[in-house]
């Protein structure tokens, strides 16, 4: 079945649907598949207040051009305030650098830079607010852009979350399929896609997910077009690696005692 056929079949079972929209290629392809159902499809977009301006503009302009109602979902706390209060997202997180560890440390031993998992940051600021907004809307059908070929798949197509059915119209497609599908319909993607990136983009100053494809290209794009954010990224990343290094050094004595298990650099 084509994405359009999957959308039509799902809408035959529900009065209305929500599209979880980021402005990334997959959610754009899902929204394109919903054309013709503008009166029954509500677009929800989580604005973290640090999204690249070209992506925010694209989201607003595309919804207006295609005639979809756009609902902007705000996270509980502005993302930069959240990072300052809770911690910086990172791919490597020592347990004694997390907010949870504060309860076990004397105040003078608590880290100046707290770290949190990138997964935790996305969950609290993107996924949970979106889920709550869908539930509050009373809609029983959610369209998402997930594909089984994606590196990270959290919810398979056809899953039920309470009374909400989750349908992924692109489920059997690859990235190349999506690009070809959009090109065949003359759909233009946000500028960063046209400069070689293959990713949606929720947060300019995100310091997690650095091991994912397109990350070097994302940083280079940020440096070119968002130099202030790039400077912030450099500062944040240095703070993160200083904290990781400090916590790693605490392991050296035990690793040396277990010399067979210790990395060469610690022997």
ZILIN-V64398 format. One record per pair of residues at least 12 apart in sequence whose C-alpha atoms are under 10 Angstrom apart, sorted by sequence separation. I is the first residue (numbers start at 1). J is the second residue. If there is no record, write none. Layout:
BEGIN
i/j
I/J
I/J
END
This chain:
BEGIN
i/j
19/31
31/43
60/72
86/98
87/99
98/110
99/111
102/114
144/156
145/157
155/167
156/168
157/169
255/267
18/31
86/99
96/109
97/110
98/111
101/114
144/157
155/168
157/170
199/212
252/265
253/266
45/59
85/99
86/100
96/110
97/111
99/113
100/114
143/157
157/171
199/213
204/218
205/219
219/233
252/266
253/267
19/34
45/60
96/111
97/112
98/113
99/114
156/171
157/172
198/213
199/214
204/219
251/266
252/267
43/59
97/113
98/114
99/115
100/116
142/158
197/213
198/214
199/215
17/34
97/114
98/115
99/116
197/214
198/215
201/218
205/222
249/266
96/114
97/115
98/116
142/160
196/214
197/215
204/222
95/114
96/115
97/116
98/117
141/160
142/161
197/216
198/217
199/218
17/37
43/63
94/114
95/115
140/160
141/161
148/168
197/217
198/218
16/37
17/38
21/42
22/43
93/114
94/115
95/116
140/161
146/167
147/168
149/170
150/171
196/217
197/218
16/38
17/39
18/40
19/41
20/42
21/43
22/44
23/45
93/115
94/116
140/162
141/163
142/164
143/165
144/166
145/167
146/168
147/169
148/170
149/171
195/217
196/218
204/226
7/30
11/34
16/39
17/40
18/41
19/42
20/43
21/44
22/45
92/115
93/116
94/117
140/163
141/164
142/165
143/166
144/167
145/168
146/169
147/170
148/171
149/172
150/173
175/198
195/218
205/228
206/229
7/31
16/40
17/41
18/42
19/43
20/44
21/45
22/46
48/72
90/114
91/115
92/116
93/117
139/163
140/164
141/165
142/166
143/167
144/168
145/169
146/170
147/171
148/172
149/173
150/174
197/221
205/229
4/29
8/33
15/40
16/41
17/42
18/43
19/44
20/45
21/46
22/47
38/63
43/68
44/69
45/70
46/71
47/72
48/73
49/74
87/112
88/113
89/114
90/115
91/116
92/117
93/118
138/163
139/164
140/165
141/166
142/167
143/168
144/169
145/170
146/171
147/172
148/173
149/174
150/175
192/217
196/221
204/229
205/230
3/29
4/30
7/33
8/34
11/37
14/40
15/41
16/42
17/43
18/44
19/45
20/46
42/68
43/69
44/70
45/71
46/72
47/73
48/74
49/75
87/113
88/114
89/115
90/116
91/117
92/118
135/161
138/164
139/165
140/166
141/167
142/168
143/169
144/170
145/171
146/172
147/173
148/174
149/175
192/218
195/221
204/230
205/231
206/232
207/233
3/30
4/31
6/33
7/34
41/68
42/69
43/70
44/71
45/72
46/73
47/74
48/75
86/113
87/114
88/115
89/116
90/117
91/118
135/162
143/170
144/171
146/173
147/174
205/232
206/233
207/234
3/31
4/32
5/33
6/34
7/35
8/36
38/66
39/67
40/68
41/69
42/70
43/71
44/72
45/73
46/74
47/75
48/76
49/77
50/78
51/79
86/114
87/115
88/116
89/117
90/118
91/119
135/163
147/175
204/232
205/233
3/32
4/33
5/34
8/37
11/40
22/51
38/67
39/68
40/69
41/70
42/71
43/72
44/73
45/74
46/75
48/77
49/78
50/79
84/113
85/114
86/115
87/116
88/117
89/118
90/119
135/164
192/221
204/233
205/234
207/236
208/237
3/33
4/34
7/37
11/41
36/66
37/67
38/68
39/69
48/78
49/79
50/80
83/113
84/114
86/116
87/117
88/118
89/119
90/120
131/161
134/164
191/221
192/222
206/236
207/237
2/33
3/34
4/35
23/54
24/55
28/59
31/62
35/66
36/67
37/68
38/69
47/78
48/79
49/80
83/114
89/120
90/121
205/236
206/237
4/36
23/55
31/63
34/66
35/67
36/68
47/79
48/80
83/115
89/121
205/237
22/55
23/56
35/68
83/116
88/121
89/122
131/164
207/240
22/56
23/57
24/58
28/62
32/66
34/68
87/121
23/58
24/59
28/63
31/66
86/121
22/58
23/59
22/59
23/60
31/68
21/59
83/121
23/62
82/121
23/63
79/121
82/124
82/125
79/125
77/124
78/125
76/124
77/125
21/70
75/124
76/125
21/71
75/125
76/126
19/70
21/72
74/125
75/126
74/126
75/127
76/128
18/71
73/126
75/128
76/129
75/129
74/129
75/130
73/129
74/130
73/130
72/130
73/132
74/133
73/133
72/133
73/134
151/212
71/133
126/202
48/125
47/125
48/126
46/125
47/126
46/126
122/202
45/126
46/127
122/203
46/129
46/130
122/206
45/130
121/206
44/130
122/208
46/133
121/208
45/133
118/206
44/133
118/207
119/208
44/134
118/208
119/209
117/208
118/209
42/134
116/208
117/209
118/210
42/137
42/139
41/139
43/142
41/141
42/142
43/143
41/142
41/143
20/127
21/130
34/143
20/130
20/131
31/143
30/143
31/144
20/134
30/144
31/145
18/133
19/134
30/145
18/134
27/143
29/145
30/146
89/205
90/206
91/207
92/208
17/134
27/144
28/145
88/205
89/206
90/207
91/208
26/144
27/145
88/206
89/207
90/208
91/209
18/137
26/145
27/146
88/207
89/208
90/209
91/210
17/137
18/138
25/145
26/146
88/208
89/209
90/210
91/211
17/138
18/139
24/145
26/147
16/138
17/139
18/140
19/141
20/142
21/143
16/139
17/140
18/141
19/142
20/143
21/144
22/145
80/203
83/206
113/236
15/139
16/140
17/141
18/142
19/143
20/144
21/145
79/203
115/239
14/139
15/140
16/141
17/142
18/143
19/144
20/145
62/187
80/205
114/239
115/240
14/140
15/141
16/142
17/143
18/144
19/145
62/188
79/205
80/206
113/239
114/240
13/140
14/141
62/189
79/206
112/239
113/240
13/141
115/243
113/242
114/243
115/244
11/141
58/188
113/243
10/141
58/189
59/190
112/243
113/244
10/142
58/190
111/243
10/143
57/190
58/191
55/189
56/190
34/169
55/190
111/246
7/143
33/169
54/190
55/191
111/247
33/170
54/191
55/192
30/168
31/169
54/192
30/169
29/169
30/170
52/192
27/168
29/170
26/168
27/169
26/169
27/170
97/240
26/170
55/200
56/201
55/201
56/202
97/243
17/164
26/173
55/202
89/236
90/237
93/240
96/243
97/244
10/158
17/165
18/166
19/167
26/174
30/178
88/236
89/237
92/240
96/244
17/166
19/168
26/175
29/178
52/201
88/237
91/240
92/241
94/243
97/246
17/167
25/175
28/178
29/179
32/182
51/201
52/202
90/240
93/243
94/244
97/247
14/165
50/201
51/202
52/203
53/204
88/239
89/240
90/241
93/244
94/245
96/247
26/178
29/181
50/202
51/203
52/204
88/240
92/244
94/246
95/247
25/178
26/179
29/182
32/185
49/202
50/203
51/204
52/205
87/240
94/247
25/179
28/182
48/202
49/203
50/204
51/205
90/244
93/247
94/248
10/165
32/187
47/202
48/203
49/204
50/205
51/206
10/166
26/182
29/185
46/202
47/203
48/204
50/206
10/167
25/182
29/187
10/169
28/187
7/167
28/188
29/189
6/167
7/168
8/169
28/189
6/168
7/169
25/187
28/190
6/169
7/170
25/188
5/169
6/170
25/189
3/168
4/169
6/171
24/189
25/190
3/169
4/170
23/189
24/190
2/169
3/170
23/190
1/169
2/170
3/171
24/192
25/193
1/170
3/172
24/193
2/172
3/173
52/222
1/172
2/173
54/225
25/198
26/199
27/200
52/225
53/226
24/198
25/199
26/200
52/226
24/199
25/200
23/199
24/200
23/200
24/201
52/229
3/181
22/200
23/201
24/202
21/200
22/201
23/202
50/229
22/202
END
